[in-house]
Amino acid sequence: MIFFPFVFEDEILYSAMARYHWISGNINPRASMLDMFGSPNVCSTVLFPANLKAFCERLPLTHKLMPDEIIDNHTFLPYYELSVPYERIIKIKNIMTHERGTSIYMSLGIAASGIKKGGLLKYCPICAHADSMKYGESYWHRSHQAEGVVACYKHECFLIESSVKLNQRHKFEMITLNNYIKSLGTINKDERKCSAKELFLAQQSHDLLNMKSRVFGLESIRKYYIDKLQELDIVTTAGRVRWMDLISRFTYFYGKEFLLRIDSYIAPGIEDTWLHKLLRFPRVTCHPLRHILVLGFLKENVFSLAASLTHGKQKNVRNQYKKIIKPTNTSAQLKPKLLRIDWEKRDKAIASKIALIAEEIKNTGPRLIRVTKTEIGRQLRMQSLLVRAIHKLPLTSKALNESVESLEQFQIRRIRRTVKRLIERQPIVLPWEVKRAAGLRKAFELKYDELIKEEIQKQVKQSEI
Ligand SMILES: [Zn+2]
């Protein structure tokens, strides 16, 4: 190849290949495959390209890309490193580097996981616009393609599904996002903001793809989950899982509809679900999306998991070290080094939990709780840290400010909920009943007069539909 376009940050290789195809002027994609791989018949799925060594050898000298780098930054393999046994990852890396790639999905074991494969490439309309302003063209982002992800991790808006298929075994097409959008004429933006849970899945998938190390061992991860569940009293001290309790709390936390949409709902009473397998037999491959769900339920995330497991490993190494060295030797260098806190990482980890916690506070009942910094800190069990070290946690501080409720917001939420409850119970609801049931103080009654009347009308209408 005399040229190949620059591969952008968070771009899937397929996207850069499509841009090459477009610039090259080749009409048949097979001709471009021949340029790029030296063979027109390389089986290249969109998320798992293969034959990367041949590809790198054919790149112009100005490109210094290596297969490992491409796999890490521009394919979907890193997403699976958390949940697929390490030997299998190595095997797949090998296929992607040297072979023409046929059975990568099968090797991942994801086909059997019960989560439907995404099917179509997705894009964020705001990213597409921003990229074309910044780089002169838009491209297919990697973070947007994870299964179950419907939101942009950066812009918190909904992604748009294209008609470009992820599995192109039968008919290979190379379509750039630029050309795809042009062919549509206009972008139909979805103006709704996504929910905190949808955003959590999007951000965690992005973080998982971009983490430095993701190989912790499936058994260590299982132990980590069990420890955390023990803290919640869902696992007994003897190690027995209270399944009924776990499943009902898990379902309550995410909501049945949400779980059904991502093929992860667990019907009560069934003993052989993905959650059972995850906590009993970690070697049975579990989809990364489900790890993310469990982490969210535990109020953890991929960074806190990584921090905890690598920290654990360091402790083990230190213990081994101590055993080897005779106890009489007490020179200063043998003392375990104090672990330096990586505030940036910590900040990111805490900040990513906050919107989810705020949402949860709003949804727990029956008593209504105002979303305040103290309450969020209490739920995170980090009250003092959030006071003492808040100046070291800029992202957390920002997330807190965005999530807390003003007194007014809280009162409005309380009025809405009170109206809803009363309407469920009685045929006619009067404003004074709402005021009394909501426990509004006299000073505020007047302020919300209009709102209460409107809310009654609105909700009555809704309940009639
Ligand atoms: Zn975006």
Residues whose N, C-alpha, C, O or C-beta is under 5 A from the ligand:
A	BS01	ZN	C124 I126 C127 C152 K154 H155
